[in-house]
Amino acid sequence: MNYGEIKKTDIANGPGVRVSLFVSGCTHKCPGCFNEVAWDFGYGRAFDKGVQEELLEALAPKFIAGLTILGGEPFEPENQTALLPFIRRVREQFPNKNIWIYTGYVFDTELLGESRARCDATDEILSMTDVIVDGPFVEAEKDITLRFKGSRNQRIIDVRKSLKSGSVAVIG
């Protein structure tokens, strides 16, 4: 897997100061996407062990609230396979920090149901994720006043509560 960017002190993609990883590769290709360059799976640099160590080091300070993974599309199956071992390490080393993932896939139908996004890593990644911002970016629904999402169709979901209750727990 490749990544396009790392932000070590991001305040736009989740609450508090966060470390954000922008992965490469996306098949949604939403018109008006803010990060069109990241549609290409070959864009950026390799997500190797050195980069993972750099991210873990960036997550260590107490003022960092958590990790946000966006893209591109983190839930493309090939990206999930690369992200799973890293997310495990984040959970092990920083159990009190939260993990947010932005995805163009719809949580309850495409990530929990049958879809091209589902792979061997999906359920475990979901089990370690606190919040998902789901749904494709829809240019006609764009609203720059929304907090932590780009279009009105997108939802901010409490993943743990949703998995426990069996119904989607939307935040806000």
N, C-alpha and C positions, 0 to 999 in steps of 0.2 A: 504494500500500500504506500502511496505517496501522500504528502500533506502540502498544503499551499502556504499556510501561515500559522504562527503561534503568537498569541498575545499573553504575556505573563501578568499583566495587570489590567484586565478587561472589566469594565463596569456596564457594558451594554447587553450582555448575553446571559443574564441571570442576576440574582440579587447579590449584593456585596462585591468585593474585589475577587475576581476569578482568573484562573488560567484557562485560556480557550485554545482549542486545537481545531483548525480548519482542515478537514481531510479532503483529498482529491477524489473525483469520480462521482458522477451523478447522471442517472438515466432519465430523471423527471424533465429536465430542461424547461423549467417554468419560464414563460415569457415575463420579462421584467426582473428576472433574478438579479440580486445585488452582487452575486459572485459567479458570474457566468464562466470565468476563466477556470474555475474549479470543476466544471463538468467533465473535463478531460482526466481520465484516470492516471495519465502520465505526467500531469502538471506537478510542479514543485519538486520536492526532495523526498528521498526514501525515509520512511518512518522506521528507522533502525534503532538498535539498542542505545546508542549515544543520544538520540533525540528523546527516547523514553526516559533515560536518566535525567536529562535536562528538564523535562516536564515534571518529574517527581521532585527534583530539587526546587523548582519554582512553586510547587504546591506546599512545600514545607512550612513557610512562615505562618504564624498564627493569624495574621490579618487576611490570609487567603481563605475565602469561604468555600471554594470548591472548584471543580473542573467542569467546563462546558465543551462538548464535542459537537461540531457542526461542519458544514462543508460548502460544497460537495454534499454527499449523502452518506452519513455514517452507517445507515442500515442497508447499503448495497451489500449483498452477501460476501463479496471479496473483502470489503472493508470490515465487516463484522469479524471475520476470521482473524484479521490482523489486530483489531482492537481488543478482542476478548482477553488475551493474556495481560495486556496493559491495564485494562479496567480492573482485572483481578488484583493486580499489584497496587493500584490506587486504593481499592477497598481495604486491602490488607494493611497498607502503611498509613492510611488516613481514614479510619472508620467514621470519624466525626465530620468529615467534609462531604458536601453533597455533590452529586453528579447529575448534570443536565445534558440532554441530548436533543438536538434539533433534527427533525426528519420531515421529509415530504410525504412519507407514508402515513396512513391513518392508523392510529394505535389499535383500535378495537377490531377493525376489519382486515387490515393488511399486516400488522405486526403480530396480532394474536390469532388471526385467521389464516386460511390458506392464501398465499400470494407469492410473487417472485422474491419478496424480501426475506421470507422465512428460510432459515438454514439451521445447521446444528448449533450455532452460537446464539441465536436470537433469544431464546428463553433465559439463558444464563445472563446475557447482557441486560435484559429487562429486569431480572431479579436484583441486579446491583445498581439500577438506575433509580434516582429519586424523582426526577421530573423529566417529562418529554413534552416538547413543543411540537405538535404534529400537524400534518396536512400540508399540501402543496401551497406555495405562494401563488395567490391569484391576484393578478394586477388590478382587476376591476374591484377587488375587495381591499386594496392597499389603503392603509390608514397610518400615517406617521405618528399619530398620537397614542397608538397602542404600546403598552409596555411589554417588552420581551417577545414581540411577534410582529410580523410585517403585514399580514392581511387578516381581515375579520373572520375568515373561515378557520383560521388556525386556533388550536386549543392548547392551553397550558395544563398538563395533566399530572396529578400526583400518582405516580406509577405504583408505589407500594400499596397505597390505599385502594387503588383500582384492582390490583391483582388479588388483594385480600378479600374485597367485597364482591368481585365479579362484575362490577359495573364501573363505567368511566367516572372518575372523580376529577372534575374540572376545577382548577384553582382560579378564583376571581371571577 
